[in-house]
């Protein structure tokens, strides 16, 4: 099989704002000045109309009929246009990062020649065909060195697969028929052995194609909360528009009544309107949303929509699988319990011998425990009188025949049966120890030598380091955690207590998971969960935020609204944190935007009306040089603050492990007070600069 593209890029590598992004973003910012583009954002559309109006007033002033000096109108107009360009630039930078991610993903897409077969049988006749001609239901043979021609499920075989082109991880993974690791992604490479794959997507509909479409910022739809905020900002804009419109007739009446002064000009009213409407958040709103999805991509999670990212920030309940999420995923040996008359060292020695050829995580943990507790090193055991007995699902035992000894370790029932076959029996004390371990939530393995039971190895789910602290943080954030496990209630309760989760669901079935989610949602809560198997698909489809593992089945990925390319179940916690960061960033910058209007008010109102009402000079608390410099300083600051806040909009405001109320108070204080103070300082500095350069 031959691929036409040999270099594969990973979606992680296009994360930051680089010089390569700035140039295209500047060009895109000017292209976005089209009326159709501006009309999508009510706040910026008002600025767009005001910019055109001011430009017309400047042209009129050049003809000698201006309402104000042509130079003043020109500078106001220029900075209004800059306000638009800067807002467009913020959006273009965010979109540029998404397009860079998409371009990196395109590097992973390959056109391949597939080995199509008529039936799911490796021995079937092979027909070479283009990967673009494959359809859902076709079968293909993929051998070592071949590129997987399309998304599908493994129906026969097992192989090591390099998925770095999609996930960015260099370590190969095992894909095999049956179970929850049967899904393969088009564009990945088989490193060893072979697979028979049933194609699950038509050309243009592959997972990689959908990923590319999703990370394109231009294709992102507004989320419900974003739409609601846009409507709110539009209402604010309309209120200020009506207020500014009434100031012109009022000013004319005031001049007539006072008998001195000049009416406020349209240029000044335009400047006042643009400075008072929420242009800061209006210009950054789209960039905040796109950046939120981009942060998901940097975490190697593909969100199917902005709605899913936003919902993650509102999640109340997390459903977490025990195995691989809360625990390490494989039970580890933690203790040796010898039978009466047997020393712990003797039991450990036999257990290690029985585990030397056991390459499972459990077998390796027994070898390590014996070494750590009793200094027993792994031994090279070889010879004509040595025969290893590998573990099998049928016998549920493993061991070694060594110098006439028959050492075995395995499940309690299996070893009991083995002892009975060789004229022995399981001592009551050993059986009692095994039962005690089971009641505590552990797994007992019995070790025997011939017809004699030597004792019990205690296996235990090892809770991941730091997971209890993570759950405590989530609890402070008001998020409830529920552990999902197929274990019996006693075992589940033991692990839940050690991990610090709020609740657990034991002996979980697909029906039980689905019912639990529906019950929680009926209380008005939002639920997030992750899954990888076909049996998880119903629950994933029901959950508000559903993270499917990329290593999982096609059914799970179709049911979820996010896909974790790393197939790391703990990523669900990070997904929630990124969602909350999106909502916090949007709220913080909205607070800042509304708060900084106060300083602009103190800059423009005295400048506009003090000639008619000299008493208004008392409001010139910044002691701005002239009315023209005051107005121009406010307009310039209004444009520059958008540029200054672009890094924060893209990076996001940090989420903290505190309750929603405390977080709201903190951000109102921090961004509200900052939004009041920064404009006073900024406008004054700009005013000094205008005076210095003779522009005031």
VEXSE-141924 format. One record per residue (C-alpha): residue number from 1; residue in one letter; x, y, z. Coordinates in nm, 3 decimals, padded with zeros to 5 digits, m for minus. Layout:
REM residues N
   seq   type         X         Y         Z
   NUM      A         X         Y         Z
...
This chain:
REM residues 696
   seq   type         X         Y         Z
     1      X    00.000    00.000    00.000
     2      X    00.141    00.338   m00.097
     3      X    00.064    00.677    00.051
     4      X    00.113    01.000   m00.139
     5      X    00.181    01.212    00.169
     6      X    00.467    01.095    00.386
     7      X    00.488    01.362    00.652
     8      X    00.229    01.367    00.927
     9      X    00.163    01.660    01.154
    10      X   m00.005    01.656    01.488
    11      X   m00.283    01.894    01.588
    12      X   m00.093    02.000    01.896
    13      X    00.180    02.182    01.714
    14      X   m00.017    02.482    01.596
    15      X   m00.106    02.624    01.932
    16      X    00.044    02.968    01.998
    17      X    00.025    03.310    01.832
    18      X    00.327    03.326    01.602
    19      X    00.452    03.566    01.338
    20      X    00.314    03.329    01.078
    21      X   m00.036    03.394    01.211
    22      X   m00.012    03.772    01.253
    23      X    00.040    03.859    00.885
    24      X   m00.261    03.666    00.753
    25      X   m00.468    03.789    01.049
    26      X   m00.397    04.153    00.957
    27      X   m00.510    04.092    00.599
    28      X   m00.817    03.906    00.724
    29      X   m00.898    04.197    00.957
    30      X   m00.932    04.431    00.659
    31      X   m01.126    04.175    00.456
    32      X   m01.376    04.147    00.739
    33      X   m01.468    04.516    00.695
    34      X   m01.738    04.409    00.449
    35      X   m02.092    04.516    00.552
    36      X   m02.215    04.156    00.548
    37      X   m01.944    04.051    00.793
    38      X   m02.001    04.348    01.024
    39      X   m02.377    04.301    01.027
    40      X   m02.332    03.974    01.219
    41      X   m02.214    04.170    01.524
    42      X   m02.470    04.439    01.621
    43      X   m02.225    04.636    01.837
    44      X   m01.952    04.650    01.577
    45      X   m02.204    04.718    01.301
    46      X   m02.296    05.041    01.481
    47      X   m01.925    05.130    01.489
    48      X   m01.907    05.047    01.118
    49      X   m02.194    05.287    01.037
    50      X   m02.039    05.555    01.260
    51      X   m01.705    05.514    01.080
    52      X   m01.871    05.566    00.742
    53      X   m02.064    05.867    00.875
    54      X   m01.749    06.025    01.017
    55      X   m01.565    05.968    00.690
    56      X   m01.848    06.148    00.508
    57      X   m01.830    06.438    00.755
    58      X   m01.455    06.464    00.694
    59      X   m01.506    06.480    00.316
    60      X   m01.768    06.751    00.376
    61      X   m01.521    06.943    00.596
    62      X   m01.262    06.932    00.320
    63      X   m01.512    07.121    00.103
    64      X   m01.528    07.399    00.358
    65      X   m01.867    07.310    00.505
    66      X   m01.757    07.101    00.800
    67      X   m01.920    07.109    01.142
    68      X   m01.573    07.084    01.301
    69      X   m01.210    07.118    01.188
    70      X   m01.131    06.862    00.916
    71      X   m00.821    06.739    01.104
    72      X   m01.022    06.662    01.416
    73      X   m01.290    06.475    01.221
    74      X   m01.020    06.285    01.030
    75      X   m00.849    06.160    01.343
    76      X   m01.178    06.056    01.502
    77      X   m01.270    05.872    01.181
    78      X   m00.932    05.698    01.156
    79      X   m00.953    05.564    01.508
    80      X   m01.310    05.447    01.458
    81      X   m01.188    05.246    01.160
    82      X   m00.901    05.117    01.373
    83      X   m01.156    05.006    01.634
    84      X   m01.319    04.788    01.370
    85      X   m00.989    04.657    01.237
    86      X   m00.864    04.569    01.587
    87      X   m01.188    04.382    01.665
    88      X   m01.160    04.197    01.334
    89      X   m00.794    04.124    01.409
    90      X   m00.887    03.960    01.741
    91      X   m01.131    03.730    01.565
    92      X   m00.889    03.662    01.279
    93      X   m00.607    03.565    01.517
    94      X   m00.837    03.317    01.694
    95      X   m00.957    03.180    01.361
    96      X   m00.600    03.165    01.234
    97      X   m00.500    02.934    01.517
    98      X   m00.791    02.707    01.431
    99      X   m00.698    02.708    01.063
   100      X   m00.338    02.629    01.154
   101      X   m00.466    02.332    01.355
   102      X   m00.674    02.226    01.055
   103      X   m00.372    02.255    00.826
   104      X   m00.172    02.038    01.063
   105      X   m00.450    01.781    01.054
   106      X   m00.459    01.791    00.675
   107      X   m00.095    01.685    00.686
   108      X   m00.213    01.365    00.852
   109      X   m00.462    01.285    00.576
   110      X   m00.337    01.044    00.315
   111      X   m00.461    00.919   m00.018
   112      X   m00.394    00.547   m00.010
   113      X   m00.438    00.237   m00.219
   114      X   m00.647   m00.006   m00.016
   115      X   m00.643   m00.386   m00.016
   116      X   m01.016   m00.450   m00.045
   117      X   m01.152   m00.797    00.028
   118      X   m01.500   m00.932   m00.032
   119      X   m01.542   m01.095    00.310
   120      X   m01.400   m01.047    00.661
   121      X   m01.139   m01.316    00.605
   122      X   m00.767   m01.256    00.566
   123      X   m00.742   m01.537    00.312
   124      X   m01.000   m01.374    00.082
   125      X   m00.887   m01.247   m00.257
   126      X   m00.744   m00.893   m00.251
   127      X   m00.846   m00.619   m00.493
   128      X   m00.638   m00.302   m00.498
   129      X   m00.857    00.010   m00.500
   130      X   m00.832    00.378   m00.411
   131      X   m00.918    00.466   m00.053
   132      X   m01.147    00.737   m00.193
   133      X   m01.365    00.466   m00.350
   134      X   m01.432    00.279   m00.027
   135      X   m01.783    00.289    00.117
   136      X   m01.943    00.199    00.449
   137      X   m01.948   m00.178    00.491
   138      X   m01.647   m00.254    00.269
   139      X   m01.375   m00.479    00.413
   140      X   m01.004   m00.406    00.378
   141      X   m00.689   m00.590    00.479
   142      X   m00.424   m00.373    00.645
   143      X   m00.084   m00.533    00.699
   144      X    00.240   m00.419    00.861
   145      X    00.360   m00.094    00.703
   146      X    00.021   m00.014    00.549
   147      X   m00.182    00.300    00.608
   148      X   m00.538    00.248    00.733
   149      X   m00.744    00.373    00.435
   150      X   m01.048    00.491    00.630
   151      X   m01.226    00.494    00.965
   152      X   m01.354    00.156    01.068
   153      X   m01.380   m00.125    01.319
   154      X   m01.143   m00.420    01.343
   155      X   m01.334   m00.742    01.274
   156      X   m01.037   m00.979    01.266
   157      X   m00.679   m00.972    01.387
   158      X   m00.473   m00.765    01.629
   159      X   m00.191   m00.524    01.551
   160      X    00.027   m00.244    01.682
   161      X   m00.083    00.087    01.529
   162      X    00.101    00.421    01.508
   163      X   m00.161    00.692    01.570
   164      X    00.084    00.981    01.611
   165      X   m00.047    01.149    01.296
   166      X   m00.380    01.204    01.473
   167      X   m00.305    01.203    01.845
   168      X    00.050    01.338    01.857
   169      X    00.156    01.046    02.079
   170      X    00.460    00.856    01.956
   171      X    00.389    00.534    02.147
   172      X    00.201    00.277    01.935
   173      X   m00.127    00.129    02.056
   174      X   m00.287   m00.212    02.018
   175      X   m00.600   m00.243    01.807
   176      X   m00.785   m00.574    01.798
   177      X   m01.121   m00.722    01.710
   178      X   m01.388   m00.723    01.978
   179      X   m01.385   m00.521    02.297
   180      X   m01.351   m00.146    02.328
   181      X   m01.027   m00.101    02.133
   182      X   m01.150   m00.209    01.795
   183      X   m01.179    00.133    01.633
   184      X   m00.914    00.253    01.387
   185      X   m00.878    00.595    01.226
   186      X   m00.797    00.660    00.864
   187      X   m00.443    00.789    00.812
   188      X   m00.285    00.586    01.093
   189      X   m00.020    00.324    01.018
   190      X   m00.007   m00.046    01.113
   191      X    00.339   m00.128    01.252
   192      X    00.311   m00.503    01.303
   193      X    00.084   m00.799    01.231
   194      X   m00.239   m00.738    01.036
   195      X   m00.603   m00.626    01.067
   196      X   m00.923   m00.683    00.875
   197      X   m01.118   m00.358    00.898
   198      X   m01.481   m00.289    00.821
   199      X   m01.504    00.066    00.681
   200      X   m01.743    00.284    00.884
   201      X   m01.741    00.614    00.692
   202      X   m01.775    00.731    00.334
   203      X   m01.514    00.959    00.169
   204      X   m01.531    01.311    00.310
   205      X   m01.708    01.187    00.623
   206      X   m01.412    01.040    00.807
   207      X   m01.320    01.134    01.160
   208      X   m01.020    01.329    01.031
   209      X   m01.242    01.522    00.787
   210      X   m01.484    01.608    01.066
   211      X   m01.195    01.716    01.287
   212      X   m01.068    01.950    01.017
   213      X   m01.412    02.105    00.972
   214      X   m01.461    02.145    01.347
   215      X   m01.133    02.323    01.416
   216      X   m01.188    02.575    01.137
   217      X   m01.281    02.888    01.329
   218      X   m01.487    03.021    01.040
   219      X   m01.727    02.728    01.066
   220      X   m01.795    02.781    01.437
   221      X   m02.155    02.861    01.520
   222      X   m02.252    03.089    01.806
   223      X   m02.349    02.910    02.124
   224      X   m02.677    02.981    02.310
   225      X   m02.504    03.181    02.584
   226      X   m02.308    03.376    02.325
   227      X   m02.629    03.455    02.137
   228      X   m02.794    03.568    02.460
   229      X   m02.499    03.794    02.543
   230      X   m02.501    03.935    02.189
   231      X   m02.869    04.025    02.231
   232      X   m02.793    04.190    02.566
   233      X   m02.509    04.393    02.414
   234      X   m02.736    04.493    02.126
   235      X   m02.992    04.624    02.375
   236      X   m02.724    04.828    02.552
   237      X   m02.618    04.965    02.215
   238      X   m02.974    05.060    02.126
   239      X   m03.023    05.238    02.459
   240      X   m02.705    05.443    02.416
   241      X   m02.796    05.513    02.053
   242      X   m03.129    05.658    02.155
   243      X   m02.966    05.855    02.437
   244      X   m02.702    06.006    02.208
   245      X   m02.960    06.084    01.940
   246      X   m03.159    06.296    02.188
   247      X   m02.850    06.496    02.287
   248      X   m02.835    06.688    01.957
   249      X   m03.177    06.860    01.984
   250      X   m03.118    06.910    02.356
   251      X   m02.784    07.078    02.284
   252      X   m02.940    07.308    02.024
   253      X   m03.213    07.406    02.270
   254      X   m02.958    07.465    02.548
   255      X   m02.748    07.696    02.326
   256      X   m03.056    07.899    02.234
   257      X   m03.161    07.923    02.599
   258      X   m02.814    08.017    02.726
   259      X   m02.741    08.256    02.442
   260      X   m02.382    08.138    02.404
   261      X   m02.180    07.835    02.303
   262      X   m02.214    07.601    02.006
   263      X   m02.435    07.294    01.968
   264      X   m02.261    06.957    02.006
   265      X   m02.139    06.828    01.672
   266      X   m02.235    06.497    01.512
   267      X   m01.868    06.395    01.522
   268      X   m01.863    06.437    01.899
   269      X   m02.190    06.248    01.938
   270      X   m02.054    05.966    01.723
   271      X   m01.740    05.953    01.938
   272      X   m01.956    05.949    02.254
   273      X   m02.176    05.670    02.120
   274      X   m01.884    05.448    02.015
   275      X   m01.711    05.499    02.348
   276      X   m02.021    05.422    02.555
   277      X   m02.150    05.113    02.376
   278      X   m01.977    04.787    02.484
   279      X   m01.727    04.781    02.197
   280      X   m01.457    04.606    02.402
   281      X   m01.653    04.287    02.467
   282      X   m01.834    04.325    02.134
   283      X   m01.502    04.317    01.953
   284      X   m01.363    04.026    02.155
   285      X   m01.671    03.807    02.196
   286      X   m01.615    03.594    01.889
   287      X   m01.244    03.554    01.963
   288      X   m01.322    03.432    02.316
   289      X   m01.549    03.157    02.182
   290      X   m01.308    03.044    01.912
   291      X   m01.018    03.046    02.159
   292      X   m01.220    02.823    02.394
   293      X   m01.250    02.558    02.124
   294      X   m00.883    02.604    02.042
   295      X   m00.786    02.533    02.404
   296      X   m00.979    02.208    02.377
   297      X   m00.776    02.119    02.067
   298      X   m00.452    02.200    02.248
   299      X   m00.566    01.952    02.515
   300      X   m00.609    01.705    02.225
   301      X   m00.987    01.703    02.263
   302      X   m01.199    01.765    01.955
   303      X   m01.530    01.932    02.041
   304      X   m01.809    01.873    01.793
   305      X   m01.950    02.220    01.859
   306      X   m01.903    02.534    02.064
   307      X   m02.221    02.436    02.249
   308      X   m02.039    02.133    02.391
   309      X   m01.748    02.346    02.519
   310      X   m01.990    02.592    02.675
   311      X   m02.195    02.315    02.835
   312      X   m01.876    02.178    02.992
   313      X   m01.845    02.503    03.184
   314      X   m02.194    02.464    03.328
   315      X   m02.160    02.099    03.432
   316      X   m02.287    02.012    03.780
   317      X   m02.214    01.638    03.789
   318      X   m01.921    01.430    03.660
   319      X   m01.967    01.057    03.595
   320      X   m01.626    00.892    03.603
   321      X   m01.529    00.532    03.526
   322      X   m01.333    00.375    03.807
   323      X   m01.082    00.180    03.601
   324      X   m00.827    00.399    03.428
   325      X   m00.981    00.719    03.559
   326      X   m00.987    00.697    03.936
   327      X   m00.762    00.393    03.964
   328      X   m00.451    00.306    03.765
   329      X   m00.646    00.057    03.558
   330      X   m00.480   m00.266    03.673
   331      X   m00.497   m00.416    04.019
   332      X   m00.159   m00.428    04.189
   333      X   m00.018   m00.666    04.450
   334      X   m00.005   m00.491    04.788
   335      X    00.046   m00.767    05.047
   336      X    00.136   m01.132    05.106
   337      X   m00.077   m01.326    05.359
   338      X    00.096   m01.659    05.437
   339      X   m00.088   m01.973    05.547
   340      X   m00.022   m02.113    05.899
   341      X    00.327   m02.259    05.917
   342      X    00.448   m02.069    05.609
   343      X    00.671   m01.762    05.633
   344      X    00.591   m01.449    05.438
   345      X    00.929   m01.478    05.264
   346      X    00.854   m01.833    05.149
   347      X    00.516   m01.720    05.011
   348      X    00.675   m01.422    04.835
   349      X    00.944   m01.644    04.681
   350      X    00.688   m01.888    04.539
   351      X    00.463   m01.606    04.420
   352      X    00.753   m01.443    04.235
   353      X    00.854   m01.770    04.072
   354      X    00.496   m01.824    03.954
   355      X    00.494   m01.473    03.809
   356      X    00.827   m01.464    03.624
   357      X    00.666   m01.552    03.294
   358      X    00.353   m01.347    03.364
   359      X    00.386   m01.027    03.158
   360      X    00.053   m00.885    03.273
   361      X    00.056   m00.576    03.497
   362      X   m00.064   m00.797    03.783
   363      X    00.221   m01.046    03.736
   364      X    00.481   m00.770    03.718
   365      X    00.343   m00.609    04.034
   366      X    00.386   m00.939    04.225
   367      X    00.749   m00.963    04.115
   368      X    00.812   m00.602    04.221
   369      X    00.639   m00.645    04.559
   370      X    00.849   m00.953    04.640
   371      X    01.164   m00.763    04.549
   372      X    01.070   m00.455    04.753
   373      X    00.951   m00.642    05.064
   374      X    01.202   m00.930    05.080
   375      X    01.486   m00.832    04.849
   376      X    01.402   m01.111    04.604
   377      X    01.546   m01.031    04.263
   378      X    01.411   m01.161    03.937
   379      X    01.584   m01.485    03.856
   380      X    01.681   m01.636    03.524
   381      X    01.506   m01.971    03.541
   382      X    01.591   m02.203    03.254
   383      X    01.671   m02.566    03.198
   384      X    01.531   m02.895    03.079
   385      X    01.339   m02.948    03.403
   386      X    01.174   m02.603    03.396
   387      X    00.834   m02.548    03.233
   388      X    00.633   m02.228    03.260
   389      X    00.254   m02.244    03.273
   390      X    00.110   m01.930    03.113
   391      X   m00.208   m01.773    03.236
   392      X   m00.523   m01.855    03.042
   393      X   m00.885   m01.754    03.076
   394      X   m00.981   m02.121    03.100
   395      X   m00.753   m02.220    03.390
   396      X   m00.733   m01.871    03.552
   397      X   m00.391   m01.973    03.682
   398      X   m00.025   m01.939    03.594
   399      X    00.288   m02.092    03.736
   400      X    00.606   m02.290    03.684
   401      X    00.719   m02.653    03.716
   402      X    01.068   m02.622    03.865
   403      X    01.296   m02.899    03.991
   404      X    01.000   m03.121    04.074
   405      X    00.794   m02.842    04.230
   406      X    00.458   m02.742    04.081
   407      X    00.407   m02.379    04.183
   408      X    00.078   m02.214    04.087
   409      X   m00.100   m01.887    04.155
   410      X   m00.453   m01.799    04.051
   411      X   m00.811   m01.732    04.145
   412      X   m00.934   m01.890    04.469
   413      X   m01.180   m02.129    04.302
   414      X   m00.926   m02.232    04.037
   415      X   m00.654   m02.311    04.291
   416      X   m00.905   m02.492    04.517
   417      X   m00.997   m02.717    04.225
   418      X   m00.629   m02.767    04.137
   419      X   m00.547   m02.869    04.496
   420      X   m00.834   m03.115    04.502
   421      X   m00.708   m03.276    04.182
   422      X   m00.369   m03.332    04.347
   423      X   m00.499   m03.468    04.676
   424      X   m00.492   m03.145    04.876
   425      X   m00.741   m02.888    04.998
   426      X   m00.766   m02.518    05.067
   427      X   m00.706   m02.461    05.440
   428      X   m00.990   m02.278    05.625
   429      X   m00.752   m02.002    05.736
   430      X   m00.649   m01.935    05.375
   431      X   m01.012   m01.936    05.259
   432      X   m01.102   m01.698    05.543
   433      X   m00.820   m01.461    05.448
   434      X   m00.935   m01.461    05.085
   435      X   m01.292   m01.384    05.191
   436      X   m01.173   m01.094    05.410
   437      X   m00.977   m00.946    05.120
   438      X   m01.282   m00.971    04.895
   439      X   m01.505   m00.799    05.151
   440      X   m01.258   m00.510    05.172
   441      X   m01.278   m00.461    04.796
   442      X   m00.955   m00.640    04.703
   443      X   m00.887   m00.942    04.485
   444      X   m00.728   m01.254    04.640
   445      X   m00.492   m01.483    04.450
   446      X   m00.392   m01.811    04.613
   447      X   m00.040   m01.952    04.575
   448      X    00.020   m02.326    04.598
   449      X    00.317   m02.560    04.581
   450      X    00.204   m02.903    04.475
   451      X   m00.092   m03.003    04.691
   452      X   m00.019   m02.741    04.958
   453      X   m00.159   m02.387    04.973
   454      X    00.111   m02.138    05.075
   455      X   m00.108   m01.831    05.125
   456      X   m00.282   m01.542    04.956
   457      X   m00.162   m01.247    04.747
   458      X   m00.378   m00.939    04.799
   459      X   m00.447   m00.735    04.485
   460      X   m00.598   m00.393    04.510
   461      X   m00.712   m00.113    04.282
   462      X   m00.455    00.162    04.327
   463      X   m00.614    00.504    04.339
   464      X   m00.421    00.752    04.128
   465      X   m00.199    00.994    04.311
   466      X   m00.354    01.339    04.353
   467      X   m00.700    01.230    04.239
   468      X   m00.851    01.288    04.584
   469      X   m00.723    01.646    04.579
   470      X   m00.869    01.697    04.228
   471      X   m01.208    01.580    04.351
   472      X   m01.183    01.816    04.647
   473      X   m01.119    02.104    04.404
   474      X   m01.422    02.005    04.199
   475      X   m01.632    01.993    04.514
   476      X   m01.526    02.348    04.601
   477      X   m01.635    02.448    04.251
   478      X   m01.979    02.302    04.320
   479      X   m01.932    01.993    04.100
   480      X   m02.050    01.655    04.226
   481      X   m01.847    01.344    04.130
   482      X   m01.998    00.996    04.084
   483      X   m01.784    00.687    04.025
   484      X   m01.917    00.429    03.779
   485      X   m01.796    00.070    03.819
   486      X   m01.897   m00.286    03.747
   487      X   m01.765   m00.394    04.089
   488      X   m01.991   m00.514    04.366
   489      X   m02.121   m00.247    04.608
   490      X   m01.872   m00.339    04.883
   491      X   m01.570   m00.302    04.656
   492      X   m01.714    00.015    04.501
   493      X   m01.773    00.171    04.843
   494      X   m01.414    00.101    04.947
   495      X   m01.264    00.262    04.637
   496      X   m01.507    00.554    04.650
   497      X   m01.411    00.631    05.010
   498      X   m01.040    00.617    04.932
   499      X   m01.072    00.833    04.619
   500      X   m01.300    01.089    04.782
   501      X   m01.583    01.084    04.528
   502      X   m01.924    01.206    04.637
   503      X   m02.119    00.897    04.528
   504      X   m02.087    00.578    04.325
   505      X   m02.288    00.346    04.103
   506      X   m02.190   m00.019    04.150
   507      X   m02.260   m00.313    03.917
   508      X   m02.326   m00.055    03.646
   509      X   m02.504   m00.171    03.332
   510      X   m02.581    00.041    03.024
   511      X   m02.940    00.068    03.146
   512      X   m02.830    00.175    03.494
   513      X   m02.597    00.442    03.355
   514      X   m02.871    00.580    03.133
   515      X   m03.124    00.589    03.417
   516      X   m02.876    00.763    03.647
   517      X   m02.809    01.037    03.391
   518      X   m03.179    01.093    03.328
   519      X   m03.253    01.108    03.701
   520      X   m02.981    01.371    03.752
   521      X   m03.096    01.574    03.451
   522      X   m03.455    01.570    03.581
   523      X   m03.323    01.771    03.879
   524      X   m03.211    02.046    03.639
   525      X   m02.843    01.950    03.648
   526      X   m02.597    01.912    03.361
   527      X   m02.408    01.583    03.338
   528      X   m02.068    01.504    03.188
   529      X   m01.930    01.156    03.133
   530      X   m01.670    00.971    02.929
   531      X   m01.680    00.631    02.767
   532      X   m01.517    00.411    02.507
   533      X   m01.737    00.109    02.451
   534      X   m02.047    00.039    02.248
   535      X   m02.227   m00.022    02.578
   536      X   m02.145    00.340    02.674
   537      X   m02.312    00.483    02.362
   538      X   m02.666    00.523    02.508
   539      X   m02.536    00.708    02.814
   540      X   m02.299    00.922    02.604
   541      X   m02.586    01.023    02.378
   542      X   m02.792    01.124    02.683
   543      X   m02.519    01.317    02.868
   544      X   m02.489    01.693    02.820
   545      X   m02.112    01.666    02.777
   546      X   m02.000    01.329    02.641
   547      X   m01.628    01.265    02.588
   548      X   m01.563    00.957    02.378
   549      X   m01.221    00.792    02.375
   550      X   m01.050    00.790    02.035
   551      X   m00.939    00.432    02.107
   552      X   m01.300    00.330    02.165
   553      X   m01.562    00.198    01.932
   554      X   m01.713    00.389    01.644
   555      X   m02.050    00.381    01.818
   556      X   m01.908    00.559    02.123
   557      X   m01.743    00.829    01.908
   558      X   m02.064    00.886    01.714
   559      X   m02.263    00.922    02.037
   560      X   m02.026    01.168    02.207
   561      X   m02.001    01.541    02.142
   562      X   m01.627    01.542    02.215
   563      X   m01.349    01.299    02.126
   564      X   m01.032    01.269    02.333
   565      X   m00.748    01.184    02.096
   566      X   m00.530    01.071    02.387
   567      X   m00.798    00.830    02.513
   568      X   m00.728    00.946    02.868
   569      X   m01.040    00.917    03.088
   570      X   m00.910    01.173    03.338
   571      X   m00.926    01.431    03.057
   572      X   m01.293    01.480    03.150
   573      X   m01.185    01.689    03.447
   574      X   m00.969    01.907    03.220
   575      X   m01.258    01.943    02.974
   576      X   m01.479    02.084    03.250
   577      X   m01.205    02.325    03.358
   578      X   m01.160    02.452    03.000
   579      X   m01.536    02.503    02.968
   580      X   m01.548    02.698    03.291
   581      X   m01.252    02.905    03.178
   582      X   m01.445    03.002    02.863
   583      X   m01.746    03.121    03.064
   584      X   m01.527    03.301    03.319
   585      X   m01.329    03.479    03.047
   586      X   m01.646    03.597    02.876
   587      X   m01.793    03.722    03.205
   588      X   m01.471    03.892    03.319
   589      X   m01.420    04.084    02.994
   590      X   m01.788    04.181    02.983
   591      X   m01.749    04.326    03.334
   592      X   m01.434    04.512    03.229
   593      X   m01.599    04.646    02.913
   594      X   m01.901    04.788    03.094
   595      X   m01.692    04.931    03.378
   596      X   m01.450    05.124    03.154
   597      X   m01.736    05.324    03.003
   598      X   m01.739    05.536    03.319
   599      X   m01.400    05.695    03.244
   600      X   m01.500    05.769    02.886
   601      X   m01.810    05.942    03.018
   602      X   m01.597    06.170    03.235
   603      X   m01.374    06.245    02.934
   604      X   m01.635    06.322    02.666
   605      X   m01.933    06.478    02.846
   606      X   m01.739    06.781    02.985
   607      X   m01.568    06.830    02.647
   608      X   m01.899    06.820    02.461
   609      X   m02.115    07.040    02.683
   610      X   m01.882    07.255    02.893
   611      X   m01.886    07.539    02.634
   612      X   m02.261    07.569    02.692
   613      X   m02.260    07.480    03.062
   614      X   m01.922    07.585    03.210
   615      X   m02.014    07.418    03.539
   616      X   m01.958    07.080    03.368
   617      X   m01.584    07.153    03.371
   618      X   m01.596    07.018    03.726
   619      X   m01.639    06.673    03.569
   620      X   m01.303    06.706    03.391
   621      X   m01.137    06.520    03.677
   622      X   m00.852    06.406    03.452
   623      X   m00.771    06.768    03.360
   624      X   m00.758    06.687    02.990
   625      X   m00.597    06.960    02.779
   626      X   m00.873    07.056    02.536
   627      X   m01.218    06.932    02.437
   628      X   m01.072    06.793    02.113
   629      X   m00.791    06.604    02.292
   630      X   m01.037    06.470    02.549
   631      X   m01.266    06.327    02.282
   632      X   m00.982    06.195    02.067
   633      X   m00.808    06.040    02.371
   634      X   m01.125    05.850    02.463
   635      X   m01.169    05.723    02.106
   636      X   m00.805    05.613    02.081
   637      X   m00.820    05.434    02.416
   638      X   m01.143    05.265    02.311
   639      X   m00.961    05.116    02.010
   640      X   m00.631    05.028    02.178
   641      X   m00.789    04.846    02.474
   642      X   m00.923    04.583    02.232
   643      X   m00.570    04.507    02.113
   644      X   m00.442    04.504    02.471
   645      X   m00.701    04.244    02.575
   646      X   m00.650    04.005    02.280
   647      X   m00.388    03.794    02.466
   648      X   m00.623    03.756    02.764
   649      X   m00.914    03.665    02.536
   650      X   m00.704    03.395    02.366
   651      X   m00.536    03.261    02.679
   652      X   m00.846    03.284    02.899
   653      X   m00.898    03.393    03.257
   654      X   m00.771    03.129    03.497
   655      X   m01.036    02.909    03.657
   656      X   m01.006    02.871    04.034
   657      X   m01.132    02.594    04.261
   658      X   m01.387    02.809    04.443
   659      X   m01.765    02.826    04.444
   660      X   m01.957    03.016    04.179
   661      X   m02.054    03.293    04.423
   662      X   m01.699    03.351    04.543
   663      X   m01.568    03.344    04.187
   664      X   m01.830    03.598    04.076
   665      X   m01.740    03.834    04.362
   666      X   m01.369    03.801    04.286
   667      X   m01.404    03.874    03.916
   668      X   m01.644    04.162    03.974
   669      X   m01.394    04.315    04.212
   670      X   m01.086    04.246    04.001
   671      X   m01.216    04.323    03.652
   672      X   m01.478    04.573    03.760
   673      X   m01.234    04.787    03.959
   674      X   m00.962    04.743    03.696
   675      X   m01.213    04.845    03.431
   676      X   m01.277    05.166    03.623
   677      X   m00.914    05.258    03.691
   678      X   m00.730    05.159    03.371
   679      X   m00.929    05.393    03.138
   680      X   m00.865    05.697    03.358
   681      X   m00.491    05.628    03.344
   682      X   m00.491    05.535    02.975
   683      X   m00.695    05.833    02.856
   684      X   m00.479    06.074    03.054
   685      X   m00.157    05.927    02.909
   686      X   m00.296    05.949    02.555
   687      X   m00.399    06.310    02.618
   688      X   m00.044    06.396    02.729
   689      X    00.094    06.228    02.417
   690      X   m00.142    06.426    02.192
   691      X   m00.031    06.750    02.353
   692      X    00.334    06.647    02.325
   693      X    00.304    06.583    01.951
   694      X    00.093    06.892    01.892
   695      X   m00.220    06.702    01.790
   696      X   m00.443    06.851    02.063
